[in-house]
Amino acid sequence: MQMIRRCLDGLYLATALLGAAFIVAIGALITAQIVGREFGMQVKGADDLTAWSVVAAGFLPLAYTFRSAGHIRVTLLVDSMSGLPRRLLEIAVMALALFFVAYLCFSAFDMVRDSIRFGDLSQGLIVIPIWIPQVSIPIGTLVFAIAIADDIVVSLFGGAPSYLDKGAEMAAPDHAD
């Protein structure tokens, strides 16, 4: 079981680091555009590359952010409950989230498949098969769906979802000196 946990946590961290790399790429592209403008040079395709990097930076770290309690949650109803009703509501909410994320994931894979099938190319200065920048969407949502399913399984076996563990740590920090 510990090996599975390490593998899943490694997967979540890997996609987060990949998302972070795209944020660094965005900064590098913007810096190159600013410096290039000062020297009268233009960075061709920087707008396209930046847009694709923004999408990758948004979708790839979704699972890690979820597991780190970084997503905004409205807990008014859940916080008013305790015990078994609260656990059941948490599981139901996660199951609903899994449904929607899985549907998004399916649709994203379908979009990439269609782009490959029709041979769609990007329309900017850099002409590449459009499925290449699109692939971050289904990968990010797939790993996000895995993270939600992971928390559902943990909850079904009596554990606390990861976002509650992290939330408890944030709400009640240890001040032992």
Helices and strands as residue ranges (DSSP letters): H 2-38, H 46-59, H 62-67, H 76-79, H 83-118, H 131-134, H 136-156, H 162-171
